[in-house]
Amino acid sequence: MSTNAVIAATFGWESSEVRDYRYQQYTAPAVYAVGNEYFAVSKKMPRHSDIGGTWKPHSDQFFASKEGTTLWVCEAV
């Protein structure tokens, strides 16, 4: 399952919809901006301190944990 698929499944979207929310193309892991929050899927906490506030695990880890990874979220500052 791709990053897009984990985020899409968590929020009940299509994977193709998630691609439209990609924040910037150069970030690794990929960061997606939705509303006033940023999301990333990675085993380790993203190091993008310039993007938003403090990264923390999202409250819904169902699909991420099935893939052996973590869905991260931070608020825009």
C-alpha positions in Angstrom: 0.0 0.0 0.0 1.5 3.4 -1.0 1.6 6.6 1.1 -1.4 7.9 -0.9 -3.3 4.7 -0.2 -2.7 4.8 3.6 -3.9 8.5 3.7 -6.8 7.8 1.4 -8.0 4.7 3.3 -7.7 6.6 6.6 -10.0 9.4 5.4 -12.2 7.4 3.0 -10.9 9.0 -0.2 -9.6 7.7 -3.5 -5.8 7.5 -3.8 -5.9 9.8 -6.8 -7.5 12.5 -4.7 -4.6 12.5 -2.2 -2.0 13.3 -4.9 -3.7 16.7 -5.4 -2.7 17.6 -1.8 1.0 16.9 -2.1 2.7 19.9 -0.4 6.0 20.0 -2.2 7.5 17.6 -4.6 11.0 17.4 -3.0 10.0 16.3 0.5 10.9 12.9 1.7 8.8 11.4 3.1 6.0 12.9 1.0 4.0 15.6 2.9 0.4 16.3 2.1 -1.4 19.5 3.1 -5.1 19.1 4.0 -6.8 22.1 5.6 -4.6 23.4 8.3 -2.8 20.1 8.9 0.1 18.3 7.2 0.3 14.5 6.9 3.2 12.1 6.2 3.5 8.3 6.2 6.8 7.0 7.5 8.3 4.6 10.1 10.2 7.6 11.6 8.9 11.0 12.5 9.4 13.5 9.6 12.1 16.0 10.1 10.4 18.8 8.3 10.5 21.4 11.1 10.1 24.2 8.5 6.6 23.0 7.4 4.5 23.2 10.5 4.4 22.5 14.2 5.5 19.4 16.0 4.9 16.1 14.2 2.9 13.5 16.2 1.2 10.2 15.3 -2.3 10.6 14.0 -5.1 9.3 16.2 -6.1 6.7 13.5 -3.3 4.3 12.8 -5.5 1.4 11.5 -4.3 1.3 7.9 -0.8 2.6 8.6 -0.2 -0.1 11.2 -1.4 -2.8 8.8 1.5 -1.6 6.5 4.0 -1.5 9.3 4.3 2.3 9.3 2.9 5.4 11.0 0.6 8.2 9.8 2.1 11.4 11.1 0.3 14.8 11.4 1.3 18.3 12.4 -0.6 21.6 12.4 0.3 24.5 10.2 1.8 27.4 12.0 
